[in-house]
């Protein structure tokens, strides 16, 4: 992992998985994991975006209106608001981590698109 020839998505997937493991480790193990993650982030500056990624704002185009639909029934308004409240796995928003830890292929795990919230959680713990 110290080679600069390794693709960023491979190192990002490893860092993300290692950070998830650090959440359940003992305090000494978590400190070792944080030091290892820090060294990997220093060796691969392209991954710094995982630390500084801005949190996405509210999605545009969501149905937040309380106006009645064409037939004006309260049931259709309730149904529409319930459908718009259901999160879609393909959408990104606050609190949604696009990283797929069950994916075996690092290129498909979407680790580079993710935020290292695990490091933030360990730091605040």
N, C-alpha and C positions, 0 to 999 in steps of 0.2 A: 504493500500500500504506500510505500514511500516513493515509488517511482512516479514521475510526472507524466509518464506515458499511459497510465491507467485512466480510462474515461471517468469524467466527473460523476456520471450517474452511478457507476459502480461504487466509488468511494462514498457517495451520498447515501446509497442504500445501506452500506455497511455502518456508516455513522448513525443513521436513523435507527437501525436495528440494535446497535450497541447502546444507544441512548435509551431505547425502550427497555433493554435488559437492566440498565443502571437504575431504573425506577424501582425495581423489585430487589435490588442488591442491598447488602449491608452497607452502612456508611463508609467503611473502608473500601469496599468494592466500588461504590459509587464515585468515590474520590479518584480511584485509579481509572475508571471509565471516563470521567470528565477530563482528566489529564490526557488520556489517549485521544479523545475526541478533539481536544484543543490542539494537539500536535497534528492531527490529520487536517484540521481546518487551516492551520498555518502552512502546511505543505501544499494544500490545494486551495488557493485563494478564490477560485471560482465558486466554492461552496459557501463563502461568507454571506451570500444572498439568503441562505437558509436561516441565518441569525438575524438579519436585518430586514426580512420580508415584512412589508407593511400589512397590517391586518385589513382584509377587504371590508369595504363599507356595505351598507344595505344594498341588496340586489335591486336593479332597476327593472321596471315592468311587472312588479308583483302587484297583485290585486288587493290593495289596501282600501279601496273605496267602499263606502257603506251604501252606495246608491243601489236601488233595487234593479234586478235584471229586467229583461223585456216583459216577462209575465208578472213581475212584481211580487212573487210569493216569498214568504219568509223562509221556506224550506230551501228554495234555490239559493238564497243569499247565504244561509248557513252552510249548504253544501259547497258553494264556491269558496267561502272563506276557509273551510276545513281542507279543501283541496290545495289551496294556495299555502296553507300552513305546513303541509307535509313536505319535508325536505327531500329533494331528489339527489341520489348519489352522484349524479354527473355535475351538479351545480356546486360551486364553491361559495362559501359564505363564512361568516364568523363562526368559529367553533368547528369547522369542517376540516379534517386533515385528509388530504388526497392520497397520502401514503398508504399503500396496500401491503401490509406486512406478511400476508399469506402468499404473495406472489414470489415464485422462485427466481424469476428472471429479473435482475436488477434494473434492466432497461425499461421494464413494464411496471415497476413498483411505484413510479412517480415520486421518488424521494426528493429529487431536486426541486420539485414544485411545492414541497412541504415546508413547514416552519418547524424549527427545533424547539418546540414548546417543552419537550422533556428536560432540556438543559435549563430552561427558565424555571420549571417546576422544581428541579433539584436545587437551583440557586436560592429559591424562595423558601425552601423547606428548612 
